[in-house]
Amino acid sequence: MQRRYLWWITALLFLVASSFLAIIPGTHVLAQVAHGAANLASPTPTPDANTTLQMAQQEETNIQTILNIINILVVVYPILITLAAVLFGFFGFRGFRALEKQGQELLEDIKKLQVEAVEKKATIEHTQEALVYLALGDRLSNQNDTRKALEAYKKAGSLLPNDPQINYVLGRIYSGFGYYEEAIRSFEAALAVEPHYPEAEMELGLAYRRRGEYQKGSDAEALRHQDYEKAIEHLRRAIELRPNYDDALSTLGGLYRRKGEYEKALEYYEGAYRADPSSSYALGNVASLSWYLGKLDKARKYYMLTELASTDRTMTTHAEVYWDYYDLALAQLALEKTEDAKKSYSKAIGETPGVVHFDSVLNVLHFLQKAKDPILGLEEVIQMIEKEKSTRVSRG
């Protein structure tokens, strides 16, 4: 009877410990969920900060509970083995040796779980702290305190230096601020850990494209060419990883437009539109390129579709709604709804987070300035945006 009781205890402890083997390795998944907003269109996970912090705190509590139970097992199991020795006579030397071996192996597994649980708990704690610094960085950025905002973002990165999602978020932030070297390093760090990460590939390509636009000096043209080639490489890799990736297709279209390869640019923008017919960005760029190329009927058709799509998108709540207002405003301007366009541009300008974003908008407007057929009110809109850009630059 005692022998049977001992075996039942051993079996029960084995099942409990084995269940932890299944539970503990999965905890990193919830830790990633805690900052999973990094994969969304939003540049930072601030809108979900409270929820994600609560999830991280709950996961920390769960792991602490598991640690408490493991600590009990580490104490109880040697007692169980000792009890087996006392009951040695009930099931023979061979049976005891087999039980002792099984017990020692299971005890080693429990101790490994203990170490792993402690590591997971530390990761969760770092995740919580990183989220706090990301939220702080967002708040400081909204207050136009760029220097302190960047300090907060860098602190978040230092807490989880090998986390691909955090590096992706930071890369987007740096790219948006115009810190392209830091952005490129962050995206490369994300891809070093997670090579099949199409969003990081796309954003890395965009960072190279943006850096190429700002190259200056006697060798600017050669450096721009190098950056554009790197951008093409990463954007194509993103499309390879995710066929019909509309953001990557659109970004490639923008790159080829900057290179002066307009038909190829139009081809990529049309590909982005096919991938996502609701994309006002793709629609607007098909319209703008068609206008520049003198295909006015096609341009007006696509501007009307842009107006409809962007109007719908401005009705939803998301972090980058300013892009939808810019798409809507340009469509209204081209369709000769000048006063409506000015209102939409004012709304877009007020929502725009950084100077880099103004440059992207102005790039398209300056491009349309060169078209054979002028757009009424275009010059006034360019002056509006350039004035706001100058104001923000002067504020530092």
Backbone hydrogen bonds, N-H to C=O, Kabsch-Sander energy under -0.5 kcal/mol:
donor,donor_aa,acceptor,acceptor_aa,energy
5,Y,1,M,-2.3
6,L,2,Q,-2.6
7,W,3,R,-2.2
8,W,4,R,-2.1
9,I,5,Y,-2.2
10,T,6,L,-2.4
11,A,7,W,-2.7
12,L,8,W,-2.5
13,L,9,I,-2.6
14,F,10,T,-2.4
15,L,11,A,-2.3
16,V,12,L,-2.4
17,A,13,L,-2.8
18,S,14,F,-2.6
19,S,15,L,-2.1
20,F,16,V,-1.4
21,L,17,A,-1.6
22,A,18,S,-1.2
23,I,19,S,-2.0
24,I,20,F,-2.8
26,G,23,I,-1.0
27,T,24,I,-2.1
28,H,25,P,-0.6
29,V,26,G,-1.4
30,L,26,G,-0.8
31,A,27,T,-1.8
32,Q,28,H,-2.1
33,V,29,V,-2.0
34,A,30,L,-1.7
35,H,32,Q,-1.2
36,G,33,V,-1.8
38,A,35,H,-1.5
39,N,36,G,-1.9
40,L,37,A,-1.9
48,D,45,P,-1.5
49,A,46,T,-2.5
52,T,48,D,-3.0
53,L,49,A,-2.4
54,Q,50,N,-2.2
55,M,51,T,-2.3
56,A,52,T,-2.3
57,Q,53,L,-2.6
58,Q,54,Q,-2.5
59,E,55,M,-2.3
60,E,56,A,-2.2
61,T,57,Q,-2.1
62,N,58,Q,-2.3
63,I,59,E,-2.4
64,Q,60,E,-2.2
65,T,61,T,-2.1
66,I,62,N,-2.1
67,L,63,I,-2.7
68,N,64,Q,-2.3
69,I,65,T,-2.0
70,I,66,I,-2.7
71,N,67,L,-2.6
72,I,68,N,-1.6
73,L,69,I,-2.3
74,V,70,I,-2.6
75,V,71,N,-1.2
76,V,72,I,-3.1
77,Y,73,L,-2.7
79,I,75,V,-0.9
80,L,76,V,-2.1
81,I,77,Y,-2.2
82,T,78,P,-2.4
83,L,79,I,-2.5
84,A,80,L,-1.9
85,A,81,I,-1.8
86,V,82,T,-2.0
87,L,83,L,-2.1
88,F,85,A,-1.4
90,F,87,L,-2.2
91,F,87,L,-0.6
91,F,88,F,-1.3
92,G,88,F,-1.1
95,G,91,F,-0.6
96,F,92,G,-2.1
97,R,93,F,-2.7
98,A,94,R,-2.1
99,L,95,G,-2.3
100,E,96,F,-3.2
101,K,97,R,-2.4
102,Q,98,A,-2.4
103,G,99,L,-2.8
104,Q,100,E,-2.5
105,E,101,K,-2.3
106,L,102,Q,-2.3
107,L,103,G,-2.4
108,E,104,Q,-2.1
109,D,105,E,-2.0
110,I,106,L,-2.5
111,K,107,L,-2.3
112,K,108,E,-2.2
113,L,109,D,-2.3
114,Q,110,I,-1.9
115,V,111,K,-2.0
116,E,112,K,-2.6
117,A,113,L,-2.8
118,V,114,Q,-2.0
119,E,115,V,-2.0
120,K,116,E,-2.7
121,K,117,A,-2.5
122,A,118,V,-2.0
123,T,119,E,-2.1
124,I,120,K,-2.5
125,E,121,K,-2.4
126,H,122,A,-2.4
127,T,123,T,-2.5
128,Q,124,I,-2.6
129,E,125,E,-2.3
130,A,126,H,-2.9
131,L,127,T,-2.4
132,V,128,Q,-1.9
133,Y,129,E,-2.1
134,L,130,A,-2.4
135,A,131,L,-2.6
136,L,132,V,-2.4
137,G,133,Y,-2.6
138,D,134,L,-2.3
139,R,135,A,-2.3
140,L,136,L,-2.6
141,S,137,G,-2.4
142,N,138,D,-2.6
143,Q,139,R,-1.1
144,N,141,S,-2.0
145,D,140,L,-2.8
146,T,144,N,-1.1
149,A,145,D,-2.2
150,L,146,T,-2.5
151,E,147,R,-1.7
152,A,148,K,-2.1
153,Y,149,A,-2.3
154,K,150,L,-2.7
155,K,151,E,-1.8
156,A,152,A,-2.0
157,G,153,Y,-2.1
158,S,154,K,-2.0
159,L,155,K,-1.2
160,L,156,A,-1.0
163,D,160,L,-1.6
167,N,163,D,-2.3
168,Y,164,P,-1.9
169,V,165,Q,-2.5
170,L,166,I,-2.8
171,G,167,N,-2.4
172,R,168,Y,-2.1
173,I,169,V,-2.1
174,Y,170,L,-3.0
175,S,171,G,-2.5
176,G,172,R,-2.3
177,F,173,I,-1.7
178,G,174,Y,-0.8
178,G,175,S,-0.7
179,Y,174,Y,-2.8
180,Y,178,G,-1.2
183,A,179,Y,-2.1
184,I,180,Y,-2.8
185,R,181,E,-2.2
186,S,182,E,-2.3
187,F,183,A,-2.5
188,E,184,I,-2.4
189,A,185,R,-2.1
190,A,186,S,-2.1
191,L,187,F,-2.3
192,A,188,E,-1.8
193,V,189,A,-1.1
194,E,190,A,-2.5
197,Y,195,P,-1.3
201,E,197,Y,-2.1
202,M,198,P,-2.6
203,E,199,E,-2.5
204,L,200,A,-2.3
205,G,201,E,-2.3
206,L,202,M,-2.2
207,A,203,E,-2.3
208,Y,204,L,-2.2
209,R,205,G,-2.3
210,R,206,L,-2.7
211,R,207,A,-2.6
212,G,208,Y,-2.4
213,E,209,R,-1.6
214,Y,210,R,-1.1
214,Y,211,R,-0.6
215,Q,212,G,-1.0
220,A,217,G,-1.6
223,L,219,D,-2.3
224,R,220,A,-2.8
225,H,221,E,-2.2
226,Q,222,A,-2.0
227,D,223,L,-2.5
228,Y,224,R,-2.7
229,E,225,H,-2.2
230,K,226,Q,-2.2
231,A,227,D,-2.5
232,I,228,Y,-2.6
233,E,229,E,-2.1
234,H,230,K,-2.2
235,L,231,A,-2.6
236,R,232,I,-2.4
237,R,233,E,-1.6
238,A,234,H,-2.1
239,I,235,L,-1.9
240,E,236,R,-2.3
241,L,237,R,-2.3
242,R,238,A,-2.1
245,Y,242,R,-0.9
246,D,244,N,-1.1
249,L,245,Y,-2.4
250,S,246,D,-2.7
251,T,247,D,-2.4
252,L,248,A,-2.2
253,G,249,L,-2.0
254,G,250,S,-2.4
255,L,251,T,-2.0
256,Y,252,L,-2.6
257,R,253,G,-2.0
258,R,254,G,-1.9
259,K,255,L,-1.6
260,G,257,R,-1.1
261,E,256,Y,-2.5
262,Y,260,G,-1.3
265,A,261,E,-2.2
266,L,262,Y,-2.7
267,E,263,E,-2.0
268,Y,264,K,-2.0
269,Y,265,A,-2.4
270,E,266,L,-2.5
271,G,267,E,-1.7
272,A,268,Y,-2.2
273,Y,269,Y,-2.1
274,R,270,E,-2.2
275,A,271,G,-2.0
276,D,272,A,-1.9
279,S,276,D,-2.3
280,S,278,S,-0.8
283,L,279,S,-2.3
284,G,280,S,-2.7
285,N,281,Y,-1.9
286,V,282,A,-2.3
287,A,283,L,-2.4
288,S,284,G,-2.5
289,L,285,N,-2.5
290,S,286,V,-2.2
291,W,287,A,-2.4
292,Y,288,S,-2.5
293,L,289,L,-2.3
294,G,291,W,-1.6
295,K,290,S,-2.9
296,L,294,G,-1.4
299,A,295,K,-2.5
300,R,296,L,-2.9
301,K,297,D,-2.0
302,Y,298,K,-2.2
303,Y,299,A,-2.5
304,M,300,R,-2.2
305,L,301,K,-1.8
306,T,302,Y,-2.3
307,E,303,Y,-2.5
308,L,304,M,-1.9
309,A,305,L,-2.6
310,S,306,T,-3.0
311,T,307,E,-1.8
312,D,308,L,-1.9
313,R,309,A,-1.9
314,T,310,S,-2.1
315,M,311,T,-0.7
315,M,312,D,-0.9
316,T,313,R,-1.4
318,H,316,T,-0.7
321,V,318,H,-1.0
323,W,320,E,-1.4
324,D,320,E,-0.6
325,Y,321,V,-1.8
326,Y,322,Y,-2.1
327,D,323,W,-2.4
328,L,324,D,-2.6
329,A,325,Y,-2.8
330,L,326,Y,-2.3
331,A,327,D,-2.0
332,Q,328,L,-2.5
333,L,329,A,-2.4
334,A,330,L,-2.7
335,L,331,A,-1.9
336,E,333,L,-1.5
337,K,332,Q,-3.4
338,T,336,E,-0.8
341,A,337,K,-2.3
342,K,338,T,-2.2
343,K,339,E,-1.9
344,S,340,D,-2.2
345,Y,341,A,-2.7
346,S,342,K,-2.4
347,K,343,K,-2.1
348,A,344,S,-2.6
349,I,345,Y,-2.9
350,G,346,S,-2.0
351,E,347,K,-1.3
352,T,348,A,-1.1
352,T,349,I,-0.5
356,V,176,G,-0.6
357,H,354,G,-0.6
358,F,354,G,-1.1
359,D,355,V,-2.0
360,S,356,V,-1.6
361,V,357,H,-1.8
362,L,358,F,-3.1
363,N,359,D,-2.1
364,V,360,S,-1.2
365,L,361,V,-1.9
366,H,362,L,-3.2
367,F,363,N,-1.6
368,L,364,V,-2.2
369,Q,365,L,-1.4
370,K,366,H,-0.7
370,K,367,F,-1.1
371,A,368,L,-1.3
376,L,374,P,-0.5
378,L,375,I,-1.9
381,V,377,G,-1.8
382,I,378,L,-2.3
383,Q,379,E,-2.0
384,M,380,E,-1.9
385,I,381,V,-2.2
386,E,382,I,-2.6
387,K,383,Q,-2.2
388,E,384,M,-1.8
389,K,385,I,-2.5
390,S,386,E,-2.4
391,T,387,K,-2.1
392,R,388,E,-2.2
393,V,389,K,-2.4
394,S,390,S,-2.4
395,R,391,T,-1.3
396,G,392,R,-0.6
396,G,393,V,-1.0
